[in-house]
């Protein structure tokens, strides 16, 4: 399978980032995986010069400070070419119905219920990148 160039993980739980990063490395999904536990820090990385341009951004919805939905709203203010280079998939353990309704208005590529698994990653790769994990 052709690897994605770069995945950015954003989750306020370091253990979740560690587990997800380890799974992505084990599956050989990306050339580079970076995790941060603060959405504000992630936004700064995407806004710097030169900006980080992840191919895939896996973003926790429920975070202190700037939550996932607010992050995506701020992401929409980045240059259009940068936005086009990144697919955002939200990760959640559960959401309120009003938050689910807001998702329809956001330029995201999907929503995955935690935890990430091999099957969920394979489905994500097939759906958005036309790539398939090799059989286990």
N, C-alpha and C positions, 0 to 999 in steps of 0.2 A: 504494500500500500504506500502511495506517495504521502509523505508526512505534510501536515500543515506547517507553515513557517514559524508561527508564533501564537501561543495561547496565553492569555492573561486571565488569572483567577482572582476574583475579588470577593472575599468573605471575611467577616469580622471574627470568625472563629479560626484561630491558627491550626487547630487539630483538623478541621474540615479542609483547609487549604493543603495541609500536609498530606492527608489521605487522598484528596483529588489529584494533587500533583504526582504523587507516587503511582496512582492508577494510570494516569496519562502517560507517564514514563514507561511503565510496565507494558502498556499496550503499543508503545511506539507511535503515538498519534502525532507528535509535533517535534520539530527540530529544537524548539525552545519553549519552556513553560516558566512563567513568572507568576508568583502569587504575592498579593498584598492584602493586608487585613484592615485597610481603611479606604473607603470609597473616595474620600477627598484626595488622598495620596494618589490613587489610580487616575483621577481626573487631572491632577498636576502632571503625571507622567505622559498622559495623552496630549496635554497642552504645551509641553516644553518644546524647545527648538533645538534639534529636530524632535518631532513628537514620536512616541511609540505608536506603532500601527499594528496592533494584534489582528491576526486573521479571525480569531474567535475570542470573544470575551465572555467568560462564564461569571455571572454576577448574582450574588445573593440579594434577594429582595429585601429582607428584614435586617437592616443594619442601623446602629446608632448614628446620629448625625445625618449625613446624606444617605438616605435609603436608596434602594435599587431603582425605584421609579424616578426619584429626584435626580439620580445619577444619569439616567437615560435622557431626561429632559435637559440636563446640562450638556450632555454629549451632543444633542441636536444643535448646539451653538458652535460646535467645532466646524472646520471647513468641510464642505460637502464631499470632497475627494477623500478625506480622512474617514468620514462617516461611511462612505461606500466601501472602504477597504476592510471594514470590521463588521462581523456578524455578532450580535449580542443575543445571548440566551440567558434567561433568568433562571435562577435556582431558588427553590422555596421548600420549606417544610410544611407550608400551609398559608393560605391567604384569606383575608376577608373578602366578601363578595364585591364591595365597592372598589377594592384594589384590582380585582379581576376585571371589572368593567373598564378601569383606566388603562389596562394593558392593551386593549383593542385600539387605543389612540396612539400607541407608541411604536416606533420603528424597531421592533425586536423580531428575532427569528424564531422564538419559541420560549416555552416554559417547561422546566424539568422539575419534578418532585424529587427532593433529596431522599436518599443519597445517590450520588452518581454511581452507575454500574457499567460494566462492559456492554451490556445490552443497550442501555440508554445512550452511551457514547457511539456505539455502532449505528444506531438509528439516526442520531444527530449527524454523523458523518455522511451517511447515505442521503439523507434528506437535503442537506445544505451544501455538501461538497462532492457528492457523487463518488465517495470513497467507501470502501468496505474493509472492516477488520478481517484479518485472516481467521479461519476457524480456530477455536481454542484447543 
